[in-house]
Amino acid sequence: MSGITFPYRPGIHYRRHTERECTMKLFTKAQALINSMRTEDEGATAVEYGLMVSLIAVVIIAAVALIGTNLDAMFDVVGTKIKTTA
C-alpha cells in the first residue's frame, strides 16, 4: 500500500504528476504572483503621499521659523516704541 494516497477511493486510478506538469504548475503560480504584485499600486501611492506630507512639513517648519524671527524682531520694535511713548 505504498502508492495509495488517502482518502482512498476504490476504482479510481491514482497517478503521479509528471515533471512537466509540476514545472507548469510552478510557473503558473509564479506568474500569478508577479501579476498580483504588478497591479498593486496601493503601496506606491502610500509612499508618494508620505513623501508629499514630509515635504509639506519641511516647508511649514521653514516658514514658521522665518516668520517667527521676523515677528520677534517686529514685536521688539513695537515694544520699544511703546516704552518710549509711555
Phi and psi in degrees as GROMACS dihedral restraints (atoms count N, CA, C in turn):
[ dihedral_restraints ]
;  ai    aj    ak    al  type     phi  dphi    fc
    3     4     5     6     1   -77.2    20    10
    4     5     6     7     1   -26.4    20    10
    6     7     8     9     1   -95.9    20    10
    7     8     9    10     1     6.6    20    10
    9    10    11    12     1   -91.4    20    10
   10    11    12    13     1   132.1    20    10
   12    13    14    15     1  -103.7    20    10
   13    14    15    16     1   148.9    20    10
   15    16    17    18     1  -103.8    20    10
   16    17    18    19     1   146.4    20    10
   18    19    20    21     1   -74.3    20    10
   19    20    21    22     1   131.2    20    10
   21    22    23    24     1   -83.7    20    10
   22    23    24    25     1   128.6    20    10
   24    25    26    27     1  -116.6    20    10
   25    26    27    28     1   120.3    20    10
   27    28    29    30     1   -63.9    20    10
   28    29    30    31     1   143.1    20    10
   30    31    32    33     1    92.5    20    10
   31    32    33    34     1   -11.6    20    10
   33    34    35    36     1   -99.8    20    10
   34    35    36    37     1   128.9    20    10
   36    37    38    39     1   -89.4    20    10
   37    38    39    40     1   120.6    20    10
   39    40    41    42     1   -92.0    20    10
   40    41    42    43     1   135.7    20    10
   42    43    44    45     1  -130.6    20    10
   43    44    45    46     1   154.7    20    10
   45    46    47    48     1   -87.3    20    10
   46    47    48    49     1   150.2    20    10
   48    49    50    51     1   -73.9    20    10
   49    50    51    52     1   143.8    20    10
   51    52    53    54     1   -76.3    20    10
   52    53    54    55     1   167.1    20    10
   54    55    56    57     1   -63.4    20    10
   55    56    57    58     1   -35.3    20    10
   57    58    59    60     1   -66.0    20    10
   58    59    60    61     1   -40.6    20    10
   60    61    62    63     1   -65.3    20    10
   61    62    63    64     1   -41.0    20    10
   63    64    65    66     1   -65.3    20    10
   64    65    66    67     1   -41.2    20    10
   66    67    68    69     1   -64.4    20    10
   67    68    69    70     1   -40.6    20    10
   69    70    71    72     1   -66.3    20    10
   70    71    72    73     1   -39.4    20    10
   72    73    74    75     1   -63.0    20    10
   73    74    75    76     1   -43.2    20    10
   75    76    77    78     1   -63.3    20    10
   76    77    78    79     1   -43.6    20    10
   78    79    80    81     1   -62.5    20    10
   79    80    81    82     1   -42.3    20    10
   81    82    83    84     1   -64.5    20    10
   82    83    84    85     1   -41.7    20    10
   84    85    86    87     1   -66.1    20    10
   85    86    87    88     1   -40.9    20    10
   87    88    89    90     1   -65.0    20    10
   88    89    90    91     1   -40.6    20    10
   90    91    92    93     1   -65.3    20    10
   91    92    93    94     1   -40.3    20    10
   93    94    95    96     1   -64.7    20    10
   94    95    96    97     1   -38.5    20    10
   96    97    98    99     1   -65.6    20    10
   97    98    99   100     1   -43.4    20    10
   99   100   101   102     1   -64.2    20    10
  100   101   102   103     1   -42.2    20    10
  102   103   104   105     1   -65.0    20    10
  103   104   105   106     1   -37.3    20    10
  105   106   107   108     1   -68.4    20    10
  106   107   108   109     1   -35.5    20    10
  108   109   110   111     1   -73.9    20    10
  109   110   111   112     1   -30.2    20    10
  111   112   113   114     1   -70.7    20    10
  112   113   114   115     1   -31.3    20    10
  114   115   116   117     1   -89.4    20    10
  115   116   117   118     1    -7.4    20    10
  117   118   119   120     1   -84.0    20    10
  118   119   120   121     1   104.2    20    10
  120   121   122   123     1  -100.7    20    10
  121   122   123   124     1    -3.2    20    10
  123   124   125   126     1   -65.8    20    10
  124   125   126   127     1   -38.8    20    10
  126   127   128   129     1   -65.1    20    10
  127   128   129   130     1   -41.6    20    10
  129   130   131   132     1   -66.7    20    10
  130   131   132   133     1   -39.7    20    10
  132   133   134   135     1   -67.8    20    10
  133   134   135   136     1   -36.2    20    10
  135   136   137   138     1   -64.1    20    10
  136   137   138   139     1   -39.5    20    10
  138   139   140   141     1   -66.2    20    10
  139   140   141   142     1   -42.2    20    10
  141   142   143   144     1   -62.7    20    10
  142   143   144   145     1   -43.2    20    10
  144   145   146   147     1   -63.7    20    10
  145   146   147   148     1   -38.6    20    10
  147   148   149   150     1   -62.4    20    10
  148   149   150   151     1   -41.7    20    10
  150   151   152   153     1   -64.7    20    10
  151   152   153   154     1   -40.7    20    10
  153   154   155   156     1   -64.8    20    10
  154   155   156   157     1   -42.7    20    10
  156   157   158   159     1   -64.1    20    10
  157   158   159   160     1   -41.4    20    10
  159   160   161   162     1   -67.0    20    10
  160   161   162   163     1   -37.4    20    10
  162   163   164   165     1   -65.5    20    10
  163   164   165   166     1   -42.1    20    10
  165   166   167   168     1   -62.5    20    10
  166   167   168   169     1   -40.0    20    10
  168   169   170   171     1   -63.6    20    10
  169   170   171   172     1   -40.2    20    10
  171   172   173   174     1   -64.0    20    10
  172   173   174   175     1   -42.1    20    10
  174   175   176   177     1   -64.1    20    10
  175   176   177   178     1   -42.6    20    10
  177   178   179   180     1   -64.1    20    10
  178   179   180   181     1   -43.5    20    10
  180   181   182   183     1   -62.8    20    10
  181   182   183   184     1   -42.7    20    10
  183   184   185   186     1   -64.6    20    10
  184   185   186   187     1   -41.5    20    10
  186   187   188   189     1   -65.7    20    10
  187   188   189   190     1   -42.5    20    10
  189   190   191   192     1   -65.6    20    10
  190   191   192   193     1   -40.0    20    10
  192   193   194   195     1   -65.1    20    10
  193   194   195   196     1   -42.6    20    10
  195   196   197   198     1   -67.8    20    10
  196   197   198   199     1   -46.4    20    10
  198   199   200   201     1   -68.9    20    10
  199   200   201   202     1   -34.5    20    10
  201   202   203   204     1   -60.9    20    10
  202   203   204   205     1   -43.4    20    10
  204   205   206   207     1   -69.9    20    10
  205   206   207   208     1   -37.3    20    10
  207   208   209   210     1   -66.5    20    10
  208   209   210   211     1   -40.8    20    10
  210   211   212   213     1   -65.4    20    10
  211   212   213   214     1   -38.1    20    10
  213   214   215   216     1   -62.5    20    10
  214   215   216   217     1   -44.4    20    10
  216   217   218   219     1   -64.9    20    10
  217   218   219   220     1   -40.0    20    10
  219   220   221   222     1   -66.3    20    10
  220   221   222   223     1   -40.9    20    10
  222   223   224   225     1   -67.2    20    10
  223   224   225   226     1   -33.5    20    10
  225   226   227   228     1   -63.2    20    10
  226   227   228   229     1   -43.1    20    10
  228   229   230   231     1   -63.3    20    10
  229   230   231   232     1   -46.3    20    10
  231   232   233   234     1   -63.5    20    10
  232   233   234   235     1   -41.2    20    10
  234   235   236   237     1   -62.7    20    10
  235   236   237   238     1   -42.0    20    10
  237   238   239   240     1   -69.2    20    10
  238   239   240   241     1   -35.5    20    10
  240   241   242   243     1   -67.8    20    10
  241   242   243   244     1   -36.7    20    10
  243   244   245   246     1   -67.5    20    10
  244   245   246   247     1   -40.3    20    10
  246   247   248   249     1   -66.4    20    10
  247   248   249   250     1   -37.5    20    10
  249   250   251   252     1   -74.5    20    10
  250   251   252   253     1   -32.4    20    10
  252   253   254   255     1   -81.3    20    10
  253   254   255   256     1   -22.8    20    10
